[in-house]
Amino acid sequence: MKLFHHSTIKRRIHNNITHILNQQGVRLENHGDMEKELIRHFKSVHQEPSINRKPAIDKIKKHIPKLIIDEHNHLLLHPVTLQEVEYA
C-alpha cells in the first residue's frame, strides 16, 4: 500500500501545468492568465461552425493500420450479459 501511495504522490507532483502559450505564442505562467487563456480558447472552440469533418477523418484513417477486424470489433462492442459477468 505504501508503494502505491508513494507512486500516486510522485505522479501528482509531476502532473502540474507550469505554463501555456497563448495564441500569439507568449508564454503564460501566472495562474490567472492561464485560466483566462484556457477559457478564451475553449469558448472559441465551441463557437466554431458545425462543419462536416467526416471526409477529413476518412482521409486520415486511410493511413492508420486496422488492427481489429470487424468481427472482433462487433464482439467488443456488444452488451455484456449477466451470465458472462457471473462466469468471469
N, C-alpha and C positions, 0 to 999 in steps of 0.2 A: 504494500500500500504506500509506503514511503517513497518508493521509486516512482510510482505513478504520480503522486502529489508533487514530487520534485520536478518531474518532466513537464507537468502542466504549468507550474510556476515559471519554469525556464521558457516555455513556449509563449506564455503570456507576456513576458518581458520583451521578447522579440517581435510580438505582434502589435507593434505600435507604428502609427503613421507619423513620421517626423517632419515631413514636408510634402507639398504637392506643387505642381507647376500650373499656373493659370493659363488662360487661352493665349496670352502674349508670351508665354514661356518664362514668366517671372516666378521665381521660387518663393513660395509662401510657407513660413514656419510658424507663424502666430496662430494659435488655435482658432481665434475668432475669424481671422482672414481665411483660413482653410475652410471653416464652416460656411462662410458666405460664398466662397467659390464653389463648393460642392452643391450648395442649394441652387446657385445660379446655373451650374452645369445640368443638374437633373431637371430643373424647370425647363430648360431649353430642349432637353431630350424629349420631354413629354409634350412639348408644343410642336414637335416635328410632324409634318403632314403624314398622314397614313398613305404609304405607297406600297405597291406590291413588290416584295423582296424575293418572292419565290424564284424568278429567273436567275437572280444573282446567287441565291443559295444553291440552286441546282447546278450552276456553273462551277461553284466551289466544290460541291460534293463529288463531282466527277473525278477530282484529284485525290480524294480520300479513299484509301483501300477499304473494301467491305469485308469485315472480319466475321460478321454474324450473318448466316443465311436466313432467308425469310422464315423458314420453318422454325428455326431456333428463336428468332425474334418473337414469333407468334407464341411460342411456349413460354417465353419470359414475360410476356405481357398479359397472358390470360389470368383471370381471377384465381386466387388460391382458395381451395375448398377447406372446410373444417377437417375433413378426413386427412388431407395432406398435412395440415398443421399437427394434428394428433399423431400421425405416423412419424413425423420428423422428431 
